[in-house]
Amino acid sequence: MGKIPNFQKTKLRYGAHFAVMSAFDERVAPLCEQEPLLSTWYAAFKSALTHLDTAVKIARSSDYSKLIMKEDTKRDRLYSNGKMTAEMWSELGIEPQATAARAVLHEINIYKIDTKAQYDQQTGLMINFLQPFESAEMQTQLTTLGLTAVFTQMKAANEEVRRLLALRGNERAENAAYDLKSARQATDEAYENLVERINAIALINPSESWNTFIAQWSAEIARIKQQILSQTTQTGDDEGGTTPSGGDDGGNETPTGGGTDTGGGDTPPSGGDDNTGGGDPPPFSGTDQN
């Protein structure tokens, strides 16, 4: 007799996480309604999921989240343009641009900024990354490459992201009852409690309907591990239960057909409850940083 396996729910971006939990609810609800021993545990899960849905909507409706996504996209684009320009001059080998390019690429390779990281994480790394470029020597290198304006605007966009994250944090404090991270943790706990009881009932009193459900949901978890969790590992998405830089306003993906659509969603380019590294990351990135 099989049982539903566990998986690293904290590694899912917020949009993907909500989609997975919603898909589970849709599939398990009819069976739980026919099993009195599960009524209490299913009601607790359903209540937690409803609360999470509200928390997600509050997070996504924040004007600050939209502004953060805008500035995050801007700094990511500037960073990518600066990196590509330096790489181009380095490959061409034309002096003095080649020497200047190597100096810039040296700093880029030290910090290895991941534009899909959680917002707080990327913001902090970029502060450190940009500091060396304040020196007269590095300013000269940027001028040689025509990147002075690019790095100036990159710093301004990064500072704006940091400012907006602080303002959004204050806004969320006013809605503490619908804290996204707490709501997600409560949903995970309720899910695990329900799954534990389902596995027990299927073992003690096996039936074709429960066997079929367990087999199908186990297959779905295997797919999530292979397709979704492997992607977040490759992109270095460390959400740890908070959100990836993909924005704290990921998407409410609605699962369709036989699979759970845990892909994109309207998430910010950088990750995470947001892209939140040392703080609160963006919850809903599709690949859902910050």
BELSULBEL-V19825 format. One record per residue. N is the residue number from 1. RES is the residue in one small letter. SS is DSSP state (A for helix, B for strand, O for the rest). PHI is phi as a letter, one per 20 degrees, with the letter a starting at -180 (none if undefined). PSI is psi as a letter, one per 30 degrees, with the letter a starting at -180 (999 if undefined). Layout:
((N,RES,SS,PHI,PSI) (N,RES,SS,PHI,PSI))
This chain:
((1,m,O,none,k) (2,g,O,e,l) (3,k,O,b,l) (4,i,O,f,k) (5,p,O,e,l) (6,n,O,e,l) (7,f,O,b,l) (8,q,O,f,i) (9,k,A,f,f) (10,t,A,f,f) (11,k,A,e,f) (12,l,O,f,k) (13,r,O,f,l) (14,y,A,f,e) (15,g,A,f,e) (16,a,A,f,e) (17,h,A,g,e) (18,f,A,f,e) (19,a,A,f,e) (20,v,A,f,e) (21,m,A,f,e) (22,s,A,f,e) (23,a,A,f,e) (24,f,A,f,e) (25,d,A,f,e) (26,e,A,f,e) (27,r,A,e,e) (28,v,A,e,f) (29,a,A,g,e) (30,p,A,g,e) (31,l,A,f,e) (32,c,A,f,e) (33,e,A,f,f) (34,q,O,e,f) (35,e,O,c,j) (36,p,A,g,e) (37,l,A,f,f) (38,l,A,d,f) (39,s,A,g,e) (40,t,A,f,e) (41,w,A,f,e) (42,y,A,f,e) (43,a,A,f,e) (44,a,A,f,e) (45,f,A,f,e) (46,k,A,f,e) (47,s,A,f,e) (48,a,A,f,e) (49,l,A,f,e) (50,t,A,f,e) (51,h,A,f,e) (52,l,A,f,e) (53,d,A,g,e) (54,t,A,f,e) (55,a,A,f,e) (56,v,A,f,e) (57,k,A,f,e) (58,i,A,f,e) (59,a,A,f,e) (60,r,A,f,f) (61,s,A,e,f) (62,s,O,f,k) (63,d,A,f,e) (64,y,A,f,e) (65,s,A,f,e) (66,k,A,f,e) (67,l,A,f,e) (68,i,A,f,e) (69,m,A,f,e) (70,k,A,f,e) (71,e,A,f,e) (72,d,A,f,e) (73,t,A,f,e) (74,k,A,f,e) (75,r,A,f,e) (76,d,A,f,e) (77,r,A,f,e) (78,l,A,f,e) (79,y,A,f,e) (80,s,A,f,e) (81,n,A,f,e) (82,g,A,f,e) (83,k,A,f,e) (84,m,A,f,e) (85,t,A,f,e) (86,a,A,f,e) (87,e,A,f,e) (88,m,A,f,e) (89,w,A,f,e) (90,s,A,f,e) (91,e,A,f,e) (92,l,A,f,e) (93,g,O,m,g) (94,i,O,e,k) (95,e,O,e,l) (96,p,O,e,g) (97,q,A,f,e) (98,a,A,f,e) (99,t,A,f,e) (100,a,A,f,e) (101,a,A,f,e) (102,r,A,f,e) (103,a,A,f,e) (104,v,A,f,e) (105,l,A,f,f) (106,h,A,g,e) (107,e,A,f,e) (108,i,A,f,e) (109,n,A,f,f) (110,i,A,f,e) (111,y,A,e,f) (112,k,O,l,h) (113,i,O,g,k) (114,d,O,d,j) (115,t,O,f,f) (116,k,O,d,g) (117,a,O,f,l) (118,q,B,f,l) (119,y,A,g,e) (120,d,A,f,e) (121,q,A,f,e) (122,q,A,f,e) (123,t,A,f,e) (124,g,A,f,e) (125,l,A,f,e) (126,m,A,f,e) (127,i,A,f,e) (128,n,A,f,e) (129,f,A,f,e) (130,l,A,e,f) (131,q,A,g,e) (132,p,A,g,f) (133,f,A,f,f) (134,e,A,e,f) (135,s,O,f,l) (136,a,A,f,e) (137,e,A,f,e) (138,m,A,f,e) (139,q,A,f,e) (140,t,A,f,e) (141,q,A,f,e) (142,l,A,f,e) (143,t,A,f,e) (144,t,A,g,e) (145,l,A,e,f) (146,g,O,m,g) (147,l,O,d,g) (148,t,A,g,e) (149,a,A,f,e) (150,v,A,f,e) (151,f,A,f,e) (152,t,A,f,e) (153,q,A,f,e) (154,m,A,f,e) (155,k,A,f,e) (156,a,A,f,e) (157,a,A,f,e) (158,n,A,f,e) (159,e,A,f,e) (160,e,A,f,e) (161,v,A,f,e) (162,r,A,f,e) (163,r,A,f,e) (164,l,A,f,e) (165,l,A,f,e) (166,a,A,f,e) (167,l,A,f,e) (168,r,A,f,e) (169,g,A,f,e) (170,n,A,f,e) (171,e,A,f,e) (172,r,A,f,e) (173,a,A,f,f) (174,e,O,f,f) (175,n,O,d,h) (176,a,A,g,e) (177,a,A,f,f) (178,y,A,d,h) (179,d,O,g,k) (180,l,A,f,e) (181,k,A,f,e) (182,s,A,f,e) (183,a,A,f,e) (184,r,A,f,e) (185,q,A,f,e) (186,a,A,f,e) (187,t,A,f,e) (188,d,A,f,e) (189,e,A,f,e) (190,a,A,f,e) (191,y,A,f,e) (192,e,A,f,e) (193,n,A,f,e) (194,l,A,f,e) (195,v,A,f,e) (196,e,A,g,e) (197,r,A,f,e) (198,i,A,f,e) (199,n,A,f,e) (200,a,A,f,e) (201,i,A,f,e) (202,a,A,f,f) (203,l,A,f,e) (204,i,A,f,e) (205,n,O,c,i) (206,p,O,f,k) (207,s,O,b,l) (208,e,A,f,e) (209,s,A,f,e) (210,w,A,f,e) (211,n,A,f,e) (212,t,A,f,e) (213,f,A,f,e) (214,i,A,f,e) (215,a,A,f,e) (216,q,A,f,e) (217,w,A,f,e) (218,s,A,f,e) (219,a,A,f,e) (220,e,A,f,e) (221,i,A,f,e) (222,a,A,f,e) (223,r,A,f,e) (224,i,A,f,e) (225,k,A,f,e) (226,q,A,f,e) (227,q,A,e,e) (228,i,A,e,e) (229,l,A,f,e) (230,s,A,f,e) (231,q,A,f,e) (232,t,A,f,e) (233,t,A,f,e) (234,q,A,f,e) (235,t,O,e,g) (236,g,O,m,h) (237,d,O,f,j) (238,d,O,d,i) (239,e,O,e,e) (240,g,O,l,h) (241,g,O,n,f) (242,t,O,d,b) (243,t,O,d,l) (244,p,O,f,l) (245,s,B,f,g) (246,g,B,f,g) (247,g,O,o,k) (248,d,O,e,g) (249,d,O,c,i) (250,g,O,f,b) (251,g,O,c,l) (252,n,O,e,i) (253,e,O,f,k) (254,t,O,d,j) (255,p,O,f,k) (256,t,B,c,l) (257,g,O,l,b) (258,g,O,e,f) (259,g,B,d,l) (260,t,O,e,k) (261,d,O,f,j) (262,t,O,d,g) (263,g,O,e,b) (264,g,O,g,c) (265,g,O,n,l) (266,d,O,e,i) (267,t,O,d,l) (268,p,O,f,l) (269,p,O,f,e) (270,s,O,e,l) (271,g,B,e,a) (272,g,O,m,999) (273,d,O,none,g) (274,d,B,r,a) (275,n,O,f,i) (276,t,O,c,j) (277,g,O,e,c) (278,g,O,f,f) (279,g,O,c,b) (280,d,O,d,j) (281,p,O,f,l) (282,p,B,f,k) (283,p,O,e,f) (284,f,O,d,h) (285,s,O,e,l) (286,g,O,f,e) (287,t,O,e,999) (288,d,O,none,j) (289,q,B,f,a) (290,n,O,h,999))
